[in-house]
């Protein structure tokens, strides 16, 4: 049966894909988004790629009156609205905590204290909550390590070392039961979103599910925002004939998931009763290095230059983390696009887009704030 769905942050990258898919399957959708200039540009209006049948309300999730009006007659809430960016969060602290934590608090205060017909809430969480993923030491088995010490990073020793024998370890899939170890303000703010949502939802018997998004990429991701996802940042640099800037040695690994697959996963969780009050990774279960990502983008763009591997450490970064997706697979999920196939889709879309690379400005800001560690 068709539902009326509110998508906060529904004009953003993942949000807009979610909105379009909901409408295509027959749901009615209301978008609530503040059209943040960093993402959408100055004086932005409803994005042209957003489905024309989507109702649009411009507003900030911290504005109780506007958000209360947006919740009227809504059956399901998808809470995607958030400030996103590890590096920027380490100095724009109030901005991240206010939007991500306070905004979520306003949402739940309305759901608890006002009349509504909301049946379920899906909150966008993040793989950044884990900090480092799980690793395997051949001698000491499965390890959930602390962040790499600064004296190790200062020597340019990037790999995660076993805390017992100091031998480099191999990353293994990280499941939802891993102890959380936030290494950035962004990560902590997403943890707070998740914890408050599940706690309040359960207490008030409003079914709630937290989706820990892994590294998402695809069309509609801003090519002008230096704090957006890695694939879009690198794509923007390459389109401007600039060597992509890579921290450490480029061999750090992530789980890159195409936005179409991620949206399929989150809507599965929205629909499935067995997801209620649960936490689920949404990734591919396949690790890829940052260098692999960059080299594929350079090749697909037909360029022949090399990436700018800085051998510097950015505060808040981790070495390796990729998803154990057995939880969501048990409900029927399977990622369909591998990284190369997904990047082809991103590149095809980007050909018609203007890209302004501001990554050097973002890097310089981190340097000024003392958040970049030089190595010999």
KEKE-3310 file (N, C-alpha, C; in steps of 0.2 Angstrom, whole numbers, plus 5000, padded with zeros to 4 digits):
npx = (5004:5003:5012:5014:5028:5041:5056:5069:5083:5081:5084:5097:5112:5111:5098:5090:5090:5084:5071:5066:5066:5056:5045:5044:5040:5027:5024:5020:5029:5036:5048:5060:5072:5086:5094:5108:5121:5134:5133:5123:5125:5124:5109:5101:5088:5074:5081:5084:5085:5077:5062:5048:5035:5038:5034:5040:5048:5056:5067:5075:5081:5082:5073:5059:5045:5044:5048:5038:5027:5030:5029:5016:5003:5011:5017:5029:5046:5061:5076:5088:5094:5109:5125:5139:5155:5171:5184:5181:5172:5180:5184:5173:5164:5152:5143:5142:5138:5126:5117:5117:5115:5106:5096:5091:5086:5076:5067:5063:5058:5046:5040:5037:5030:5019:5004:5003:5005:5015:5023:5035:5053:5067:5084:5098:5114:5131:5146:5157:5156:5162:5176:5192:5191:5188:5202:5214:5227:5240:5245:5239:5225:5208:5206:5202:5207:5215:5215:5228:5244:5251:5265:5269:5262:5269:5281:5278:5273:5260:5251:5240:5246:5248:5243:5249:5260:5266:5266:5261:5243:5229:5215:5198:5180:5169:5157:5140:5141:5153:5163:5160:5170:5173:5182:5181:5172:5161:5159:5155:5144:5135:5134:5128:5115:5111:5110:5101:5090:5086:5085:5074:5064:5062:5057:5046:5039:5039:5043:5060:5074:5092:5103:5119:5128:5140:5154:5147:5144:5140:5129:5123:5130:5138:5149:5156:5158:5170:5170:5163:5159:5173:5174:5167:5175:5187:5184:5180:5192:5200:5192:5196:5209:5218:5229:5222:5222:5229:5228:5240:5247:5239:5234:5225:5209:5192:5174:5166:5150:5138:5126:5113:5112:5113:5102:5092:5095:5091:5078:5073:5075:5067:5054:5054:5048:5057:5068:5065:5070:5083:5101:5110:5123:5126:5133:5145:5153:5165:5182:5191:5205:5210:5219:5216:5203:5205:5214:5206:5196:5204:5208:5195:5192:5200:5213:5231:5239:5247:5241:5242:5250:5251:5258:5254:5245:5228:5219:5207:5205:5204:5212:5208:5192:5179:5163:5154:5140:5131:5120:5110:5109:5103:5090:5087:5095:5107:5121:5122:5131:5148:5163:5170:5159:5150:5157:5158:5145:5145:5154:5149:5137:5144:5149:5141:5141:5146:5161:5169:5184:5188:5197:5210:5209:5201:5211:5221:5214:5213:5227:5230:5222:5229:5227:5233:5246:5263:5275:5292)
npy = (4994:5011:5024:5040:5049:5057:5064:5070:5081:5078:5084:5082:5072:5057:5058:5063:5053:5043:5049:5049:5036:5031:5038:5032:5020:5021:5028:5043:5058:5070:5082:5089:5101:5112:5117:5119:5130:5126:5113:5115:5127:5145:5153:5143:5133:5121:5105:5101:5088:5081:5072:5078:5076:5077:5084:5100:5107:5121:5121:5121:5108:5111:5120:5120:5124:5124:5111:5103:5106:5100:5087:5084:5073:5062:5046:5039:5042:5047:5051:5059:5071:5080:5087:5084:5077:5072:5079:5093:5093:5094:5106:5115:5114:5117:5119:5106:5098:5105:5104:5090:5083:5091:5094:5081:5079:5089:5083:5071:5076:5082:5071:5064:5073:5079:5077:5064:5053:5045:5030:5023:5026:5030:5032:5039:5033:5030:5023:5028:5028:5017:5019:5013:4998:4980:4969:4956:4947:4936:4929:4933:4933:4939:4957:4972:4987:5001:5018:5023:5027:5044:5045:5034:5037:5049:5044:5039:5026:5018:5007:4997:4991:4976:4976:4968:4961:4970:4968:4971:4971:4962:4969:4964:4960:4971:4970:4974:4973:4977:4987:5004:5018:5032:5044:5057:5073:5073:5059:5056:5064:5057:5045:5050:5054:5041:5033:5041:5041:5027:5024:5033:5030:5016:5017:5024:5016:5018:5011:5010:5011:5011:5015:5011:5019:5015:5020:5030:5033:5041:5048:5065:5068:5081:5090:5101:5103:5102:5094:5083:5066:5054:5049:5059:5070:5067:5065:5078:5085:5078:5081:5094:5094:5092:5084:5072:5074:5064:5057:5050:5035:5031:5018:5014:5007:5006:5004:5005:5010:5010:5023:5019:5005:5007:5014:5005:4996:5003:5006:4993:4990:5000:4995:4982:4973:4966:4973:4982:4993:4990:4989:4992:4988:4996:4992:4985:4974:4973:4977:4992:5001:5018:5022:5013:5018:5031:5029:5022:5032:5042:5034:5031:5044:5047:5052:5055:5058:5057:5053:5064:5059:5062:5058:5062:5064:5065:5072:5063:5053:5036:5019:5007:5000:4990:4983:4970:4963:4953:4955:4963:4956:4945:4949:4950:4958:4963:4970:4976:4983:4983:4992:4997:4997:5005:5017:5021:5024:5036:5044:5045:5053:5064:5071:5080:5090:5104:5106:5112:5112:5112:5107:5110:5122:5117:5108:5117:5124:5114:5113:5125:5124:5115:5101:5093:5081:5081:5071:5063)
npz = (5000:4996:5003:5013:5013:5022:5018:5025:5021:5008:4996:4994:4989:4992:4997:4987:4977:4984:4986:4972:4969:4978:4974:4961:4964:4969:4980:4990:4992:5002:5003:5014:5016:5018:5008:5008:5004:5003:4997:4987:4981:4979:4982:4979:4971:4971:4966:4949:4946:4955:4957:4948:4955:4968:4983:4989:5003:5009:5022:5039:5049:5062:5065:5073:5071:5057:5054:5061:5053:5042:5045:5046:5042:5038:5035:5035:5040:5033:5039:5032:5033:5036:5041:5032:5033:5037:5039:5039:5050:5061:5064:5061:5072:5080:5070:5065:5076:5080:5069:5066:5078:5087:5077:5075:5088:5088:5079:5085:5097:5092:5087:5099:5107:5100:5090:5078:5063:5061:5057:5056:5058:5049:5051:5045:5047:5049:5043:5049:5063:5068:5068:5067:5057:5059:5061:5056:5064:5061:5071:5083:5080:5078:5079:5087:5085:5093:5088:5076:5084:5085:5085:5077:5065:5062:5057:5045:5044:5039:5040:5050:5065:5074:5091:5100:5094:5085:5071:5054:5051:5043:5035:5039:5037:5044:5057:5063:5077:5082:5093:5095:5090:5089:5078:5074:5074:5066:5065:5079:5080:5072:5078:5090:5084:5080:5092:5100:5092:5091:5105:5109:5100:5103:5116:5115:5107:5093:5078:5073:5063:5060:5048:5043:5033:5021:5011:4999:4982:4966:4953:4954:4966:4973:4963:4967:4980:4992:5003:5001:4996:4992:4979:4971:4974:4969:4955:4952:4953:4943:4931:4931:4927:4937:4948:4958:4976:4988:5004:5016:5010:5000:5000:5010:5014:5009:5008:4994:4989:4976:4974:4969:4974:4987:4990:4987:4997:5009:5007:5008:5021:5027:5023:5029:5042:5051:5052:5062:5076:5074:5069:5054:5042:5027:5013:5001:5005:4999:4999:4993:4988:4991:4981:4970:4967:4963:4952:4943:4941:4934:4923:4917:4913:4903:4906:4909:4920:4936:4953:4967:4979:4995:5007:5020:5035:5039:5052:5061:5051:5047:5044:5038:5033:5030:5025:5034:5028:5031:5039:5033:5021:5025:5025:5012:5003:4991:4984:4967:4958:4954:4958:4947:4937:4943:4944:4930:4928:4936:4929:4917:4920:4925:4914:4909:4918:4927:4935:4949:4957:4973:4982:4986:4993:5004:5009:5013:5023:5033:5036:5041:5053:5060:5058:5049:5048:5046:5038:5037)
capx = (5000:5007:5013:5017:5035:5045:5063:5073:5088:5079:5087:5104:5114:5107:5091:5086:5089:5079:5064:5065:5064:5050:5039:5043:5037:5021:5023:5019:5035:5038:5055:5062:5079:5088:5097:5114:5125:5140:5131:5119:5127:5121:5102:5098:5081:5073:5086:5080:5084:5072:5056:5043:5030:5040:5032:5046:5048:5063:5068:5080:5078:5083:5067:5053:5039:5044:5048:5032:5022:5032:5028:5009:5000:5016:5017:5036:5051:5068:5080:5094:5097:5115:5131:5143:5163:5176:5189:5178:5169:5185:5184:5166:5161:5146:5139:5140:5134:5120:5113:5116:5112:5101:5091:5088:5083:5070:5063:5061:5054:5040:5036:5035:5025:5014:5000:5006:5003:5021:5023:5042:5058:5074:5089:5104:5120:5137:5152:5162:5155:5167:5183:5195:5187:5191:5208:5217:5234:5241:5248:5234:5218:5204:5208:5198:5212:5214:5218:5236:5247:5254:5272:5269:5261:5275:5286:5275:5271:5253:5247:5238:5250:5245:5245:5253:5267:5268:5266:5255:5237:5225:5208:5193:5174:5167:5150:5137:5142:5159:5162:5161:5176:5173:5188:5180:5166:5156:5157:5152:5137:5131:5133:5122:5109:5109:5109:5095:5084:5084:5083:5068:5060:5060:5054:5039:5036:5039:5048:5065:5080:5098:5107:5126:5130:5147:5156:5142:5145:5136:5126:5120:5134:5141:5156:5159:5159:5177:5169:5158:5162:5179:5174:5165:5180:5193:5181:5180:5199:5202:5189:5199:5216:5222:5230:5219:5226:5228:5232:5244:5250:5234:5233:5219:5204:5185:5169:5162:5144:5134:5120:5107:5112:5112:5095:5088:5096:5088:5071:5072:5075:5061:5048:5054:5047:5062:5073:5063:5074:5090:5106:5112:5127:5124:5139:5146:5157:5171:5186:5195:5210:5209:5223:5212:5197:5208:5217:5200:5193:5209:5208:5189:5192:5205:5219:5237:5243:5247:5238:5246:5250:5255:5261:5252:5240:5223:5216:5201:5205:5206:5216:5204:5185:5174:5157:5151:5133:5127:5113:5105:5108:5098:5083:5087:5099:5113:5123:5123:5136:5154:5166:5171:5153:5147:5161:5156:5139:5146:5158:5144:5133:5148:5151:5136:5141:5152:5165:5174:5188:5191:5200:5216:5207:5200:5217:5224:5211:5215:5234:5229:5219:5234:5224:5237:5252:5268:5280:5298)
capy = (5000:5017:5028:5046:5048:5063:5063:5076:5081:5075:5087:5080:5067:5051:5059:5064:5046:5040:5052:5047:5029:5031:5040:5028:5014:5023:5032:5050:5060:5077:5084:5095:5102:5119:5119:5121:5133:5122:5108:5116:5133:5151:5155:5137:5131:5113:5103:5099:5080:5079:5070:5083:5075:5077:5091:5102:5112:5123:5122:5118:5103:5114:5124:5116:5125:5121:5103:5101:5106:5095:5080:5083:5068:5058:5039:5036:5047:5045:5056:5060:5078:5081:5090:5078:5078:5071:5084:5100:5093:5094:5113:5118:5109:5119:5118:5099:5096:5108:5101:5083:5081:5095:5093:5075:5080:5092:5078:5067:5080:5083:5064:5062:5077:5081:5072:5063:5047:5042:5023:5021:5031:5027:5037:5038:5033:5030:5018:5032:5026:5011:5021:5007:4991:4974:4967:4950:4946:4929:4927:4934:4933:4945:4963:4978:4991:5008:5022:5023:5032:5049:5044:5029:5041:5053:5040:5037:5019:5019:5001:4995:4986:4972:4979:4964:4959:4975:4966:4973:4966:4962:4971:4959:4963:4974:4969:4979:4972:4980:4992:5010:5021:5038:5048:5064:5076:5070:5052:5056:5067:5052:5041:5052:5053:5034:5031:5044:5038:5020:5024:5036:5026:5010:5019:5027:5011:5020:5007:5014:5008:5014:5012:5013:5020:5015:5026:5030:5038:5041:5054:5070:5070:5088:5090:5107:5103:5098:5089:5077:5059:5054:5048:5065:5075:5065:5066:5085:5086:5075:5085:5101:5092:5092:5078:5071:5074:5058:5057:5044:5032:5029:5011:5014:5004:5008:5000:5010:5007:5015:5026:5015:5000:5010:5016:4998:4993:5007:5005:4986:4991:5004:4991:4975:4973:4963:4978:4987:4994:4987:4993:4988:4990:4995:4992:4980:4969:4972:4983:4994:5006:5025:5023:5010:5022:5037:5027:5020:5038:5045:5030:5032:5051:5047:5056:5051:5060:5053:5056:5068:5056:5067:5055:5066:5061:5070:5071:5060:5048:5029:5016:5002:4998:4988:4981:4964:4964:4948:4957:4965:4951:4940:4951:4949:4963:4961:4975:4974:4986:4983:4998:5000:4998:5011:5023:5022:5028:5042:5047:5047:5059:5070:5074:5086:5094:5109:5105:5117:5108:5117:5103:5113:5126:5113:5105:5122:5125:5109:5114:5131:5122:5110:5095:5089:5079:5080:5065:5064)
capz = (5000:4995:5010:5012:5016:5023:5017:5027:5017:5002:4990:4994:4985:4993:4998:4980:4974:4988:4984:4966:4970:4982:4969:4956:4966:4970:4986:4989:4995:5004:5004:5018:5015:5018:5002:5010:4999:5002:4993:4981:4978:4982:4980:4975:4971:4971:4961:4943:4945:4959:4953:4949:4959:4975:4987:4992:5008:5011:5029:5043:5054:5069:5065:5075:5068:5050:5054:5063:5048:5037:5048:5046:5037:5036:5037:5036:5040:5032:5041:5029:5034:5040:5039:5031:5031:5042:5040:5041:5056:5066:5066:5061:5077:5082:5064:5064:5082:5080:5063:5066:5085:5089:5072:5076:5094:5086:5075:5090:5101:5089:5087:5105:5110:5095:5087:5071:5061:5059:5058:5057:5056:5046:5052:5041:5051:5046:5045:5053:5070:5070:5069:5063:5056:5062:5058:5058:5065:5060:5077:5088:5078:5077:5083:5086:5087:5095:5082:5076:5088:5081:5084:5071:5059:5060:5054:5039:5045:5039:5041:5057:5068:5080:5097:5104:5091:5081:5064:5051:5051:5037:5037:5038:5037:5051:5057:5067:5084:5084:5098:5091:5092:5084:5078:5072:5077:5062:5067:5085:5079:5069:5083:5094:5080:5080:5099:5102:5088:5093:5112:5110:5096:5107:5122:5113:5102:5086:5075:5071:5060:5059:5042:5043:5026:5019:5006:4994:4976:4960:4950:4959:4971:4972:4961:4969:4987:4994:5009:4999:4995:4989:4972:4968:4975:4964:4949:4951:4952:4936:4926:4930:4925:4943:4951:4965:4982:4992:5011:5018:5004:4996:5001:5014:5010:5011:5005:4990:4986:4972:4977:4968:4978:4994:4991:4987:5004:5014:5006:5010:5028:5028:5022:5032:5050:5055:5054:5067:5081:5072:5065:5048:5038:5020:5009:4996:5008:4996:5000:4988:4991:4988:4975:4965:4966:4959:4946:4939:4938:4929:4917:4914:4911:4898:4907:4909:4925:4942:4958:4971:4985:5000:5013:5026:5039:5041:5058:5060:5046:5049:5039:5034:5036:5025:5029:5034:5026:5032:5042:5028:5016:5027:5023:5004:5000:4987:4979:4961:4954:4956:4958:4940:4934:4946:4942:4923:4928:4939:4924:4911:4922:4926:4907:4907:4924:4928:4941:4952:4962:4979:4987:4989:4998:5010:5012:5016:5029:5038:5038:5046:5059:5063:5057:5044:5051:5041:5039:5034)
cpx = (5004:5007:5015:5023:5038:5052:5066:5080:5087:5081:5094:5105:5110:5100:5087:5085:5084:5072:5062:5062:5057:5044:5038:5040:5029:5019:5023:5025:5035:5045:5056:5069:5080:5092:5104:5119:5131:5139:5128:5121:5122:5114:5099:5091:5080:5077:5081:5080:5080:5065:5051:5037:5031:5037:5039:5045:5055:5063:5073:5078:5079:5077:5061:5047:5038:5044:5041:5027:5024:5030:5020:5007:5005:5016:5024:5041:5058:5072:5087:5098:5103:5120:5136:5151:5167:5180:5186:5175:5174:5187:5178:5162:5154:5141:5137:5136:5127:5115:5112:5113:5106:5095:5087:5084:5076:5065:5059:5056:5047:5036:5034:5030:5020:5010:5003:5004:5009:5022:5030:5047:5064:5079:5095:5110:5126:5142:5157:5162:5160:5174:5186:5190:5191:5197:5210:5224:5235:5243:5242:5227:5215:5205:5204:5203:5210:5217:5226:5239:5251:5261:5273:5268:5266:5280:5284:5274:5263:5249:5246:5242:5246:5247:5249:5260:5269:5269:5260:5249:5234:5218:5203:5186:5172:5159:5147:5138:5149:5158:5164:5166:5177:5179:5187:5173:5160:5154:5153:5145:5133:5129:5127:5116:5106:5106:5102:5089:5082:5082:5076:5063:5057:5056:5047:5036:5034:5045:5054:5071:5086:5102:5114:5128:5138:5148:5152:5145:5140:5133:5123:5124:5138:5148:5160:5160:5165:5176:5164:5162:5168:5179:5172:5171:5186:5190:5182:5187:5201:5199:5192:5207:5220:5223:5227:5224:5224:5232:5235:5247:5245:5231:5227:5213:5197:5181:5165:5156:5140:5128:5113:5106:5111:5105:5090:5089:5091:5080:5068:5071:5069:5055:5048:5053:5053:5068:5071:5068:5081:5095:5109:5117:5124:5130:5139:5149:5163:5176:5190:5199:5208:5213:5219:5206:5200:5210:5211:5197:5197:5208:5201:5188:5196:5211:5225:5241:5242:5244:5243:5246:5254:5259:5260:5246:5235:5219:5209:5200:5207:5210:5211:5197:5181:5168:5156:5143:5129:5120:5108:5104:5103:5091:5082:5091:5105:5115:5125:5129:5143:5157:5167:5164:5150:5151:5159:5150:5140:5150:5153:5140:5138:5150:5147:5136:5147:5155:5170:5178:5191:5195:5207:5215:5205:5206:5220:5221:5212:5222:5233:5227:5224:5231:5228:5244:5257:5272:5286:5298)
cpy = (5006:5021:5035:5047:5055:5061:5070:5076:5078:5078:5085:5074:5060:5052:5060:5057:5042:5042:5049:5040:5028:5032:5035:5021:5015:5027:5040:5053:5068:5078:5090:5096:5110:5121:5122:5124:5129:5116:5110:5123:5139:5151:5149:5136:5123:5110:5100:5091:5077:5078:5076:5082:5075:5084:5093:5108:5114:5124:5119:5113:5105:5118:5120:5117:5123:5114:5100:5101:5101:5088:5078:5078:5063:5051:5037:5042:5044:5051:5056:5066:5078:5085:5084:5080:5077:5077:5091:5099:5094:5102:5117:5114:5111:5117:5110:5096:5098:5105:5094:5080:5085:5094:5087:5075:5084:5087:5074:5070:5081:5076:5062:5066:5080:5076:5071:5056:5043:5034:5020:5027:5027:5033:5035:5039:5032:5025:5021:5030:5021:5013:5016:5001:4986:4972:4960:4949:4938:4926:4927:4935:4939:4951:4969:4984:4998:5012:5022:5028:5037:5048:5038:5033:5046:5050:5038:5029:5019:5013:5000:4990:4982:4975:4975:4962:4964:4973:4969:4968:4967:4964:4965:4963:4965:4973:4974:4979:4975:4986:4999:5014:5027:5042:5055:5066:5073:5063:5052:5059:5062:5047:5043:5052:5046:5032:5034:5042:5031:5020:5027:5032:5020:5012:5021:5022:5014:5016:5012:5010:5012:5011:5015:5013:5019:5020:5026:5035:5037:5047:5058:5071:5076:5087:5097:5108:5099:5094:5084:5071:5059:5053:5055:5070:5073:5066:5074:5087:5084:5079:5092:5100:5094:5085:5077:5071:5068:5058:5050:5041:5030:5022:5009:5011:5006:5003:5005:5007:5012:5017:5022:5009:5002:5011:5010:4995:4997:5006:4998:4987:4995:4999:4984:4976:4970:4967:4983:4987:4991:4992:4989:4991:4990:4997:4986:4973:4968:4978:4985:5000:5013:5025:5019:5014:5028:5035:5025:5027:5041:5041:5032:5039:5052:5052:5052:5053:5055:5056:5059:5064:5060:5064:5059:5063:5067:5068:5068:5054:5041:5025:5012:5001:4996:4984:4973:4965:4958:4949:4959:4960:4946:4942:4952:4954:4960:4967:4972:4977:4985:4990:5001:5001:5005:5018:5025:5026:5035:5047:5050:5053:5065:5074:5080:5091:5098:5107:5110:5113:5113:5113:5106:5118:5123:5110:5111:5124:5120:5110:5120:5129:5117:5103:5090:5087:5077:5074:5066:5063)
cpz = (5000:5002:5008:5016:5016:5022:5019:5023:5010:4995:4989:4989:4986:4994:4992:4977:4978:4987:4977:4966:4973:4977:4964:4958:4969:4976:4985:4994:4996:5006:5009:5018:5015:5012:5004:5004:4998:4997:4987:4978:4981:4979:4976:4976:4971:4965:4955:4942:4950:4956:4954:4953:4966:4978:4990:4997:5010:5018:5033:5048:5061:5070:5067:5072:5060:5049:5056:5057:5043:5039:5047:5040:5035:5039:5039:5036:5038:5034:5038:5030:5038:5037:5038:5029:5037:5044:5042:5048:5062:5068:5065:5066:5079:5076:5064:5070:5082:5075:5065:5073:5087:5084:5073:5083:5093:5083:5080:5095:5099:5089:5093:5108:5106:5092:5080:5069:5059:5061:5059:5055:5054:5047:5048:5046:5047:5048:5049:5060:5072:5071:5064:5062:5060:5058:5060:5058:5065:5066:5083:5086:5077:5082:5082:5089:5089:5088:5082:5080:5083:5080:5078:5065:5057:5057:5047:5039:5045:5041:5048:5059:5073:5086:5102:5101:5086:5074:5061:5050:5044:5039:5035:5039:5044:5051:5062:5075:5086:5088:5094:5094:5087:5084:5075:5075:5073:5064:5074:5085:5076:5074:5088:5091:5081:5087:5101:5099:5090:5100:5112:5106:5100:5113:5121:5108:5095:5082:5072:5068:5059:5053:5042:5036:5026:5014:5000:4988:4971:4958:4955:4965:4969:4969:4963:4977:4989:5000:5007:4999:4991:4981:4968:4968:4970:4957:4947:4949:4945:4931:4925:4929:4931:4946:4957:4971:4987:4999:5012:5011:4999:4996:5006:5011:5013:5007:5001:4987:4982:4975:4975:4972:4985:4995:4991:4994:5009:5013:5009:5018:5031:5028:5027:5040:5054:5056:5059:5073:5080:5069:5060:5044:5031:5016:5004:4999:5004:4997:4994:4991:4987:4981:4969:4963:4961:4952:4941:4936:4933:4923:4913:4911:4905:4899:4908:4915:4931:4948:4963:4978:4990:5005:5019:5029:5040:5047:5057:5056:5050:5043:5035:5037:5030:5028:5028:5033:5027:5035:5037:5022:5018:5026:5015:5000:4996:4983:4972:4956:4957:4955:4951:4936:4937:4944:4935:4923:4931:4933:4919:4913:4922:4919:4906:4913:4924:4935:4943:4958:4967:4984:4990:4994:5005:5013:5016:5023:5035:5040:5043:5053:5063:5063:5052:5048:5046:5043:5035:5027)
residu = (UNK:UNK:UNK:UNK:UNK:UNK:UNK:UNK:UNK:UNK:UNK:UNK:UNK:UNK:UNK:UNK:UNK:UNK:UNK:UNK:UNK:UNK:UNK:UNK:UNK:UNK:UNK:UNK:UNK:UNK:UNK:UNK:UNK:UNK:UNK:UNK:UNK:UNK:UNK:UNK:UNK:UNK:UNK:UNK:UNK:UNK:UNK:UNK:UNK:UNK:UNK:UNK:UNK:UNK:UNK:UNK:UNK:UNK:UNK:UNK:UNK:UNK:UNK:UNK:UNK:UNK:UNK:UNK:UNK:UNK:UNK:UNK:UNK:UNK:UNK:UNK:UNK:UNK:UNK:UNK:UNK:UNK:UNK:UNK:UNK:UNK:UNK:UNK:UNK:UNK:UNK:UNK:UNK:UNK:UNK:UNK:UNK:UNK:UNK:UNK:UNK:UNK:UNK:UNK:UNK:UNK:UNK:UNK:UNK:UNK:UNK:UNK:UNK:UNK:UNK:UNK:UNK:UNK:UNK:UNK:UNK:UNK:UNK:UNK:UNK:UNK:UNK:UNK:UNK:UNK:UNK:UNK:UNK:UNK:UNK:UNK:UNK:UNK:UNK:UNK:UNK:UNK:UNK:UNK:UNK:UNK:UNK:UNK:UNK:UNK:UNK:UNK:UNK:UNK:UNK:UNK:UNK:UNK:UNK:UNK:UNK:UNK:UNK:UNK:UNK:UNK:UNK:UNK:UNK:UNK:UNK:UNK:UNK:UNK:UNK:UNK:UNK:UNK:UNK:UNK:UNK:UNK:UNK:UNK:UNK:UNK:UNK:UNK:UNK:UNK:UNK:UNK:UNK:UNK:UNK:UNK:UNK:UNK:UNK:UNK:UNK:UNK:UNK:UNK:UNK:UNK:UNK:UNK:UNK:UNK:UNK:UNK:UNK:UNK:UNK:UNK:UNK:UNK:UNK:UNK:UNK:UNK:UNK:UNK:UNK:UNK:UNK:UNK:UNK:UNK:UNK:UNK:UNK:UNK:UNK:UNK:UNK:UNK:UNK:UNK:UNK:UNK:UNK:UNK:UNK:UNK:UNK:UNK:UNK:UNK:UNK:UNK:UNK:UNK:UNK:UNK:UNK:UNK:UNK:UNK:UNK:UNK:UNK:UNK:UNK:UNK:UNK:UNK:UNK:UNK:UNK:UNK:UNK:UNK:UNK:UNK:UNK:UNK:UNK:UNK:UNK:UNK:UNK:UNK:UNK:UNK:UNK:UNK:UNK:UNK:UNK:UNK:UNK:UNK:UNK:UNK:UNK:UNK:UNK:UNK:UNK:UNK:UNK:UNK:UNK:UNK:UNK:UNK:UNK:UNK:UNK:UNK:UNK:UNK:UNK:UNK:UNK:UNK:UNK:UNK:UNK:UNK:UNK:UNK:UNK:UNK:UNK:UNK:UNK:UNK:UNK:UNK:UNK:UNK:UNK:UNK:UNK:UNK:UNK:UNK:UNK:UNK:UNK:UNK:UNK:UNK:UNK:UNK:UNK:UNK:UNK:UNK:UNK:UNK:UNK:UNK:UNK:UNK:UNK:UNK:UNK:UNK:UNK:UNK:UNK:UNK:UNK:UNK:UNK:UNK:UNK:UNK:UNK:UNK:UNK:UNK)
# end
